[in-house]
Amino acid sequence: MSRADAERDAPQQVKKILRVGLFQGGKSLEERLFRKPTNVTLGQSTRNTFVVPASAVLPKSFTLFEHGQGGYALNFTDSMEGRLSLGEAVLDLSQLRQGKAQRQGELWHVMLNDRARGKIVIGDLTVLFQFVTPPPVQPRPQLPPSVRGSILGRVDTRLALVMMGSFLAHFGFVVYLRTLDFPRQQDIEEIPDRFVQLMPRKVEPPKQEEAPREEREQPKKEEAKKEAKKEPAQPVKKEISAEEQARLAAERRARLEQQVSQLGLLKMLTAKGEGGTVVDLVKGGDPGADADKVFSQIGGVGVATGGGLQAVKGGGGVGLSRGIDGLRASGPGDVGTGDKGEARVRAVVRDSAPQDIEPGTLDPSAVAAKIRQYKGALVACYESALKRNPNLSGKITLRFTINRMGKVSKAEIETDTMHDEDVNRCIIERASNWRFPPPEGGGEEVQFAYPFIFQAAK
């Protein structure tokens, strides 16, 4: 027998695979065979190969078995314990640190062969590993044909008949449409020549030759000359003499005096007398006389006092009394004096008990009492908005978080039926400065949701 035949008949050596098992508290957690070379990791993260409970020794992810070009390698730290056999002798991890193990940063690195096996202890977690011959792959379990049934047996007969009938009906309708002769619009190229000759044609006017530029500008120059001749001559200003100017000024002054004498109150004051002039108010027309004697001779005029404007009856006048508050101007509409200054706006803010309280050690009644003290700031925010929109009203639920020191660490609007950004911003700014009693025993943060109803006072 030749050497080639002997090598062919000899059993081929199967490459071993890694087998890893995890135990915790004497109970088996998981066992896995790695048919394909890969890195094996442990930790709390779900991305690891083995997910283990929280441990103070292991980080979130730790590569226990690392695969490279030379095969698998074992990584361990100074806090880990265990034993390892490479096929010759069993060694502790402490002996490996002094011998075959190589230090790479904070880790120890040992290359493994096909005969390696060992035990690694990480806190209360125990990892057992070894290299074994891969077992044959189990075929996927299948049901027997009698149980599986056939495709036709799983088809609903009634549904299949309905679908078949619908398909035939649609297919027959499409075939029927294909057989119809629909009228087709003819193209211009398919129209007979005799119809083309009968179509009206657009006749273009003959193009006129352009005249030279000098001939085209000649009529424009002639029209410009004619317009220059039609312009009227500038009138010569006539000088006015000094006597004429004085006469015109006197006439203008007389017209103004006549117009002024016909105006409102002045017309009533100058109604007495023959000429209707101002001097008729003073009997005798002497403006240098004693003032008391002069005013005593005037009728229909009095002195305004605190009680009103009193018209003194005398000289034919009629005495009437009117308070200063009753003065009005007649015209298209009555004009009142009005109130000066900005109108005061009053608001009503109602609150209720806190909602959606997270479990904590803070008394809700203490929080409600504090919020009633701070409610004046919310009223100010709402009254400021009422000056812009008197019809503004609604309900706002404020959600805020109280930290261990009793301060508001976060404030936000949970629900809002008022829909006013300025009011929401003002409420959040005021609530961020609130102070409450700290939770008992230094507890965790507590969250409250507090509703407020904003209405304008009637």
Secondary structure by P-SEA (a helix, b strand, c coil): ccaaaaaaacbbbbbbbbbbbbbcccccccccccccbbbbbbcccccccccccccccccccccccccccccbbbbbccccccccccccccccaaaaaaccbbbcccbbbbbbcccccbbbbcccbbbbbbbbccccccccccccccccccccccccaaaaaaaaaaaaaaaaaaaaaaacccbbbbccccccaaaaaacbbbbbccbbbbccccccaaaaaaaaaaaaaaccccbbbbbbcaaaaaaaaaaaaaaaaaaaaaccaaaaaaccccccccccccccccccccaaaaaaacccbbbbccccbbbbbcccbbbbbbcccccccccccccccccccbbbbbbbbbbccccccccccccaaaaaaaaaaaaaaaaaaaaaaaaacccbbbbbbbbbbbcccccccbbbbcccccccaaaaaaaaaaaaacccccccccccbbbbbbbbbbbbcc
